[in-house]
Amino acid sequence: MAAPLYSVTGSPLSTEAIIESLPGYAGSRPVRIGNAADHQVQLDVFGPIAELIQTLSRRRGTLPDEHWQLMEQMASAVLARWHEPDHGIWEARRAPRHHIYTKVMCWVTLDRAMHTAVRFRRPIGAEWEETANIIRSEVLREGWDDSASSYTVAYDSPDLDAAVLHIGLSGLLDVRDQRFLDTVTAVERELRVGPTVFRYRYDDGLPGLEGGFHICTTWLIEAYLAVGRLDDALELFNQLVALFGPTGLLPEEFDPGTETHLGNHPQAYSHLGFIRCAQLLDRYLDSVDEE
């Protein structure tokens, strides 16, 4: 089995530890080796891969057997474990919870598997549709929080999480539904600061503060487009463009207070989100011009 991190010699890293003698970049402490998150349960990981397989197969017009076998394996894993709590996309160092983003990605796995099966005449698993409907109903029921007027990070929690925007972006909830419109408004109000969007504001079990995450900014841009707020999408996209450094690369985070870049640099998913938004805006503006 592959490990998430390796030493410079190619061996897996040992148990996470703190090196007290190192100050860290710009005083960013603690300095750690290893990553305790490699023992976490993260059940959201299947969804993006299922999305990728569906997209690639649709564009190529073919579905390799190994891709379909992987899709079936992931669907089976979802059937077996979707109801379990997990640590979520952000690897929070706290007890596992029923994260809404995780449940949405479990639904995505089954939904994309079914659509791919129909398109390429592959067998649909006996429990896929029924389980997908169960997941969707549970998420819509248990994920909404009246006090936040939004879908939130996890069941029985009022805390917001930018990742919950995927409840609409994934297709699980119609983007015209008032609950999604309210969720976009809540994320904008509570997590957006100028040109950036924070992942969340709750205690994640780690010391210190962080900046906004560029991938979360791109999710909000996409949500603006989905609900028809073109001007807001263009404004935030242009603000993101202005944050590119002289290298033309984006890091992981941006601190709007000090206007400094933070985290990994460059960061792949910052660029992936940016490219996706650029493509969506291009198609959206083309369709408007044609009208």
C-alpha positions as CSV (number, residue, x, y, z in Angstrom):
1,M,0.0,0.0,0.0
2,A,1.3,3.5,-0.8
3,A,2.1,5.9,2.0
4,P,1.1,9.6,1.8
5,L,4.6,10.8,2.7
6,Y,8.1,9.5,2.2
7,S,11.6,10.5,3.4
8,V,14.2,11.7,1.0
9,T,15.6,8.2,0.9
10,G,12.2,6.8,-0.2
11,S,11.2,5.1,3.0
12,P,7.9,5.8,4.7
13,L,8.0,8.4,7.4
14,S,7.9,7.3,11.0
15,T,5.3,8.4,13.5
16,E,4.6,12.1,13.5
17,A,6.9,14.1,15.8
18,I,7.7,17.8,16.5
19,I,11.2,19.2,16.0
20,E,11.4,21.8,18.8
21,S,14.7,23.2,17.6
22,L,13.4,24.5,14.3
23,P,11.5,27.8,14.1
24,G,9.7,27.1,10.9
25,Y,9.2,29.4,7.9
26,A,8.5,32.9,9.1
27,G,8.0,31.5,12.6
28,S,5.4,29.0,11.5
29,R,5.5,26.4,14.3
30,P,5.3,23.6,15.2
31,V,7.7,22.0,12.7
32,R,6.6,18.4,12.2
33,I,7.9,15.3,10.5
34,G,5.4,12.7,9.5
35,N,1.7,13.2,9.3
36,A,-0.7,11.6,11.8
37,A,-3.5,12.1,9.2
38,D,-2.3,9.0,7.4
39,H,-4.2,6.9,10.0
40,Q,-7.5,8.8,9.4
41,V,-10.6,7.5,7.7
42,Q,-11.5,9.7,4.7
43,L,-14.5,8.3,2.8
44,D,-14.9,11.3,0.5
45,V,-11.9,10.2,-1.7
46,F,-14.0,8.0,-4.0
47,G,-16.2,10.8,-5.3
48,P,-13.7,12.9,-7.3
49,I,-12.2,9.8,-8.8
50,A,-15.6,8.6,-10.0
51,E,-16.2,12.1,-11.4
52,L,-12.9,11.9,-13.2
53,I,-13.6,8.4,-14.7
54,Q,-17.1,9.6,-15.9
55,T,-15.6,12.8,-17.5
56,L,-12.8,11.0,-19.2
57,S,-14.9,8.2,-20.6
58,R,-17.5,10.7,-21.9
59,R,-15.0,12.8,-23.7
60,R,-13.1,9.9,-25.1
61,G,-16.1,7.9,-26.0
62,T,-14.6,4.8,-24.5
63,L,-14.5,3.2,-21.0
64,P,-11.4,1.0,-20.4
65,D,-12.2,-2.2,-18.4
66,E,-9.7,-1.2,-15.7
67,H,-11.5,2.1,-15.2
68,W,-14.9,0.4,-14.9
69,Q,-13.5,-2.2,-12.5
70,L,-12.2,0.7,-10.3
71,M,-15.6,2.3,-10.5
72,E,-17.3,-0.9,-9.3
73,Q,-14.8,-1.3,-6.5
74,M,-15.4,2.2,-5.3
75,A,-19.1,1.8,-5.5
76,S,-18.8,-1.4,-3.4
77,A,-16.7,0.5,-0.8
78,V,-19.4,3.2,-0.6
79,L,-22.1,0.7,-0.1
80,A,-20.2,-0.9,2.8
81,R,-19.1,2.3,4.6
82,W,-21.0,5.4,3.6
83,H,-22.9,5.4,6.9
84,E,-19.8,5.6,9.0
85,P,-18.4,8.9,10.5
86,D,-15.0,9.9,9.2
87,H,-12.4,12.7,9.6
88,G,-13.5,14.6,6.5
89,I,-11.7,16.3,3.6
90,W,-9.7,18.7,5.9
91,E,-8.2,16.0,8.1
92,A,-9.4,17.7,11.3
93,R,-7.8,16.3,14.4
94,R,-10.9,15.6,16.3
95,A,-13.3,12.7,16.6
96,P,-14.9,11.4,13.4
97,R,-18.2,13.0,12.4
98,H,-20.8,12.5,9.8
99,H,-19.3,15.1,7.4
100,I,-21.8,16.4,4.8
101,Y,-19.1,16.7,2.1
102,T,-18.2,13.1,2.7
103,K,-21.8,11.9,2.3
104,V,-22.2,14.0,-0.8
105,M,-19.1,12.4,-2.4
106,C,-20.4,8.9,-1.5
107,W,-23.6,9.9,-3.4
108,V,-21.5,11.2,-6.3
109,T,-19.6,7.9,-6.5
110,L,-22.9,5.9,-6.9
111,D,-24.5,8.5,-9.2
112,R,-21.6,8.7,-11.6
113,A,-21.2,5.0,-11.6
114,M,-24.8,4.6,-12.6
115,H,-24.6,7.2,-15.4
116,T,-21.4,5.7,-16.7
117,A,-23.0,2.2,-16.7
118,V,-25.9,3.4,-18.7
119,R,-23.8,5.2,-21.2
120,F,-21.4,2.3,-21.8
121,R,-23.9,-0.5,-21.2
122,R,-22.2,-1.9,-18.2
123,P,-24.1,-3.7,-15.4
124,I,-25.6,-1.4,-12.6
125,G,-25.0,-2.7,-9.1
126,A,-28.2,-4.1,-7.5
127,E,-28.0,-1.6,-4.5
128,W,-26.6,1.5,-6.2
129,E,-29.7,3.4,-6.9
130,E,-31.5,2.6,-3.7
131,T,-28.4,3.5,-1.6
132,A,-27.8,6.7,-3.6
133,N,-31.4,7.8,-2.8
134,I,-31.0,6.9,0.9
135,I,-27.8,9.0,1.1
136,R,-29.4,11.9,-0.7
137,S,-32.5,11.9,1.6
138,E,-30.4,11.6,4.7
139,V,-28.1,14.5,3.7
140,L,-30.9,16.8,2.8
141,R,-32.7,16.0,6.1
142,E,-29.8,15.8,8.6
143,G,-27.4,18.3,7.0
144,W,-29.5,21.4,7.2
145,D,-29.1,23.6,10.3
146,D,-31.8,26.1,11.0
147,S,-29.6,28.3,13.2
148,A,-27.1,28.7,10.4
149,S,-29.7,28.9,7.6
150,S,-27.4,26.6,5.7
151,Y,-26.0,23.2,5.2
152,T,-23.1,22.8,7.5
153,V,-19.9,20.8,8.1
154,A,-21.5,17.8,9.7
155,Y,-24.8,16.5,11.1
156,D,-25.8,18.2,14.4
157,S,-23.4,21.1,13.9
158,P,-24.0,24.8,13.1
159,D,-20.5,25.3,11.8
160,L,-20.0,26.3,8.2
161,D,-17.6,24.6,5.8
162,A,-16.9,25.9,2.2
163,A,-16.8,22.2,1.0
164,V,-20.6,22.0,1.6
165,L,-21.1,24.1,-1.6
166,H,-20.7,20.7,-3.3
167,I,-24.2,19.8,-2.2
168,G,-25.3,21.9,-5.1
169,L,-22.3,21.8,-7.4
170,S,-22.4,18.0,-7.4
171,G,-26.1,17.9,-8.5
172,L,-27.3,16.2,-5.3
173,L,-29.4,19.4,-4.6
174,D,-30.9,21.5,-7.4
175,V,-29.0,24.8,-7.5
176,R,-32.3,26.6,-7.7
177,D,-33.4,25.2,-4.4
178,Q,-33.7,27.9,-1.8
179,R,-31.7,25.8,0.6
180,F,-28.7,25.9,-1.7
181,L,-29.2,29.7,-2.4
182,D,-29.1,30.2,1.4
183,T,-26.0,28.0,1.7
184,V,-24.2,30.1,-0.8
185,T,-25.2,33.2,1.0
186,A,-24.1,31.8,4.3
187,V,-20.6,30.7,3.0
188,E,-20.2,34.2,1.4
189,R,-21.2,36.0,4.6
190,E,-19.2,33.9,7.1
191,L,-16.2,32.5,5.2
192,R,-15.4,35.1,2.5
193,V,-13.0,37.9,3.3
194,G,-12.3,40.1,0.3
195,P,-10.6,38.0,-2.4
196,T,-10.4,34.8,-0.5
197,V,-12.6,32.1,1.1
198,F,-11.7,30.3,4.3
199,R,-12.3,26.6,4.7
200,Y,-14.1,27.0,8.0
201,R,-13.9,28.8,11.3
202,Y,-14.3,26.0,13.8
203,D,-11.7,24.4,16.1
204,D,-9.9,21.8,14.1
205,G,-7.7,20.5,16.9
206,L,-4.6,22.4,15.6
207,P,-3.0,25.5,17.1
208,G,-2.8,28.8,15.3
209,L,-4.8,30.5,12.4
210,E,-4.6,30.0,8.7
211,G,-5.4,31.9,5.5
212,G,-8.2,31.5,3.0
213,F,-7.9,28.5,0.7
214,H,-7.8,29.3,-3.0
215,I,-9.6,26.1,-3.9
216,C,-12.5,27.3,-1.6
217,T,-12.5,30.6,-3.5
218,T,-12.9,28.8,-6.8
219,W,-15.8,26.8,-5.3
220,L,-17.6,30.0,-4.4
221,I,-17.0,31.4,-7.9
222,E,-18.5,28.2,-9.3
223,A,-21.4,28.5,-6.9
224,Y,-22.0,32.1,-8.0
225,L,-22.2,30.9,-11.6
226,A,-24.5,28.0,-10.7
227,V,-27.1,30.3,-9.1
228,G,-26.8,32.9,-11.9
229,R,-24.7,35.5,-10.1
230,L,-22.4,36.3,-13.0
231,D,-21.2,39.7,-11.8
232,D,-20.2,38.3,-8.4
233,A,-18.4,35.4,-10.1
234,L,-16.5,37.7,-12.4
235,E,-15.6,40.0,-9.5
236,L,-14.2,37.3,-7.3
237,F,-12.4,35.6,-10.3
238,N,-10.7,38.8,-11.2
239,Q,-9.6,39.3,-7.5
240,L,-8.2,35.8,-7.6
241,V,-6.3,36.6,-10.8
242,A,-4.7,39.6,-9.0
243,L,-3.2,37.4,-6.4
244,F,-1.0,35.5,-8.8
245,G,2.6,36.2,-8.0
246,P,5.4,37.1,-10.4
247,T,5.9,33.4,-11.2
248,G,2.4,33.1,-12.4
249,L,1.7,30.4,-9.7
250,L,-0.7,30.1,-6.9
251,P,0.0,28.8,-3.4
252,E,-2.4,27.0,-1.1
253,E,-3.6,29.9,1.0
254,F,-3.9,33.7,1.2
255,D,-4.0,35.8,4.4
256,P,-6.2,38.8,3.6
257,G,-5.1,40.5,6.9
258,T,-1.4,40.7,6.0
259,E,-1.9,40.1,2.2
260,T,0.7,37.3,2.2
261,H,0.7,33.9,0.6
262,L,0.8,30.9,2.9
263,G,1.1,27.1,2.7
264,N,2.4,24.9,-0.1
265,H,3.6,26.7,-3.2
266,P,2.7,26.0,-5.9
267,Q,-0.4,24.1,-5.0
268,A,-1.9,21.8,-7.6
269,Y,-5.6,22.1,-6.6
270,S,-5.4,25.9,-6.5
271,H,-4.6,25.8,-10.1
272,L,-7.1,23.1,-11.0
273,G,-9.9,25.2,-9.4
274,F,-8.7,28.3,-11.2
275,I,-8.6,26.6,-14.6
276,R,-12.1,25.1,-14.0
277,C,-13.5,28.5,-13.2
278,A,-11.8,30.0,-16.2
279,Q,-13.4,27.4,-18.5
280,L,-16.8,27.7,-16.9
281,L,-16.7,31.5,-17.2
282,D,-15.6,31.2,-20.8
283,R,-18.5,28.9,-21.7
284,Y,-21.0,31.0,-19.7
285,L,-20.0,34.2,-21.4
286,D,-20.1,32.5,-24.8
287,S,-23.7,31.3,-24.2
288,V,-24.7,34.8,-23.1
289,D,-23.2,36.3,-26.3
290,E,-25.1,33.8,-28.4
291,E,-28.4,34.8,-26.8
